[in-house]
């Protein structure tokens, strides 16, 4: 492992729990912004007017929540580097 990788890994180990807390504390804000962006995307897709209308905002929100949970787990669980 070179010095650059060693420094990066050390900084990550020091900051990972703070980053997880940061994401947790700002989850509502992230979800609000994400909902707005997904709604914009939904409004721009012309096929939505002609075919089955999938309400993308709740679906996207579920996916984002699962993604945030996965990130928090990654940041807070000890990694076994076997």
KOLMI-537620 format. One record per residue (C-alpha): residue number from 1; x, y, z. Coordinates in Angstrom, 2 decimals. Each point is the difference from the previous one (the first is absolute). Layout:
N
@seq->NUM | px->X | py->Y | pz->Z
...
END
This chain:
82
@seq->1 | px->0.00 | py->0.00 | pz->0.00
@seq->2 | px->1.47 | py->3.35 | pz->-0.99
@seq->3 | px->-0.02 | py->3.08 | pz->2.22
@seq->4 | px->-2.89 | py->1.59 | pz->-1.87
@seq->5 | px->-2.22 | py->-3.06 | pz->0.55
@seq->6 | px->1.04 | py->-0.21 | pz->3.63
@seq->7 | px->-0.91 | py->3.66 | pz->0.62
@seq->8 | px->-3.35 | py->-0.40 | pz->-1.82
@seq->9 | px->-0.88 | py->-3.13 | pz->2.00
@seq->10 | px->0.98 | py->1.65 | pz->3.28
@seq->11 | px->-2.10 | py->3.09 | pz->-0.72
@seq->12 | px->-2.94 | py->-2.18 | pz->-1.01
@seq->13 | px->0.21 | py->-2.02 | pz->3.23
@seq->14 | px->0.06 | py->3.23 | pz->2.01
@seq->15 | px->-2.90 | py->1.63 | pz->-1.86
@seq->16 | px->-2.33 | py->-2.90 | pz->-0.81
@seq->17 | px->-2.19 | py->0.22 | pz->3.13
@seq->18 | px->-0.27 | py->3.79 | pz->-0.33
@seq->19 | px->-1.01 | py->-0.38 | pz->-3.64
@seq->20 | px->-2.67 | py->-2.55 | pz->0.96
@seq->21 | px->-1.35 | py->2.40 | pz->2.63
@seq->22 | px->0.07 | py->2.85 | pz->-2.52
@seq->23 | px->-2.11 | py->-2.03 | pz->-2.44
@seq->24 | px->-2.41 | py->-1.03 | pz->2.75
@seq->25 | px->-0.45 | py->3.58 | pz->1.24
@seq->26 | px->-0.68 | py->1.28 | pz->-3.52
@seq->27 | px->-2.14 | py->-2.87 | pz->-1.28
@seq->28 | px->-3.21 | py->2.06 | pz->-0.06
@seq->29 | px->1.68 | py->2.74 | pz->-2.04
@seq->30 | px->1.52 | py->-2.55 | pz->-2.39
@seq->31 | px->-3.40 | py->-1.66 | pz->-0.44
@seq->32 | px->-1.70 | py->3.33 | pz->-0.69
@seq->33 | px->2.52 | py->0.93 | pz->-2.69
@seq->34 | px->-0.13 | py->-3.50 | pz->-1.46
@seq->35 | px->-3.83 | py->0.09 | pz->-0.18
@seq->36 | px->0.16 | py->3.28 | pz->-1.90
@seq->37 | px->2.54 | py->-1.34 | pz->-2.47
@seq->38 | px->-1.87 | py->-3.26 | pz->-0.57
@seq->39 | px->-3.23 | py->1.96 | pz->-0.57
@seq->40 | px->1.79 | py->2.16 | pz->-2.59
@seq->41 | px->1.21 | py->-3.16 | pz->-1.71
@seq->42 | px->-3.48 | py->-1.51 | pz->0.11
@seq->43 | px->-1.46 | py->3.16 | pz->-1.54
@seq->44 | px->2.54 | py->-0.06 | pz->-2.86
@seq->45 | px->-0.70 | py->-3.59 | pz->-1.09
@seq->46 | px->-2.64 | py->0.20 | pz->-2.75
@seq->47 | px->-0.72 | py->-3.74 | pz->0.16
@seq->48 | px->-1.51 | py->0.56 | pz->3.41
@seq->49 | px->-2.98 | py->1.64 | pz->-1.73
@seq->50 | px->-0.63 | py->-2.92 | pz->-2.36
@seq->51 | px->0.70 | py->-3.14 | pz->1.96
@seq->52 | px->-0.43 | py->-1.21 | pz->3.55
@seq->53 | px->0.79 | py->2.91 | pz->2.26
@seq->54 | px->2.51 | py->-1.09 | pz->2.59
@seq->55 | px->0.16 | py->2.42 | pz->2.85
@seq->56 | px->3.77 | py->0.28 | pz->0.07
@seq->57 | px->0.32 | py->2.22 | pz->3.07
@seq->58 | px->-1.03 | py->-2.61 | pz->2.63
@seq->59 | px->1.96 | py->-2.71 | pz->-1.85
@seq->60 | px->3.07 | py->2.21 | pz->-0.22
@seq->61 | px->-0.34 | py->0.95 | pz->3.66
@seq->62 | px->0.02 | py->-3.66 | pz->1.03
@seq->63 | px->3.11 | py->-0.59 | pz->-2.10
@seq->64 | px->1.76 | py->3.05 | pz->1.47
@seq->65 | px->-0.87 | py->-1.05 | pz->3.57
@seq->66 | px->1.42 | py->-3.47 | pz->-0.67
@seq->67 | px->3.11 | py->1.58 | pz->-1.52
@seq->68 | px->0.49 | py->2.31 | pz->2.99
@seq->69 | px->-0.43 | py->-2.95 | pz->2.36
@seq->70 | px->2.58 | py->-1.97 | pz->-1.97
@seq->71 | px->2.43 | py->2.94 | pz->0.18
@seq->72 | px->-0.53 | py->0.36 | pz->3.75
@seq->73 | px->0.59 | py->-3.73 | pz->0.50
@seq->74 | px->3.15 | py->0.20 | pz->-2.10
@seq->75 | px->1.25 | py->2.94 | pz->2.02
@seq->76 | px->-0.86 | py->-1.36 | pz->3.45
@seq->77 | px->0.59 | py->-3.74 | pz->-0.21
@seq->78 | px->3.45 | py->-1.35 | pz->0.40
@seq->79 | px->1.31 | py->-1.33 | pz->-3.28
@seq->80 | px->1.64 | py->-3.40 | pz->0.02
@seq->81 | px->2.77 | py->0.15 | pz->-2.62
@seq->82 | px->0.63 | py->-3.67 | pz->-0.54
END
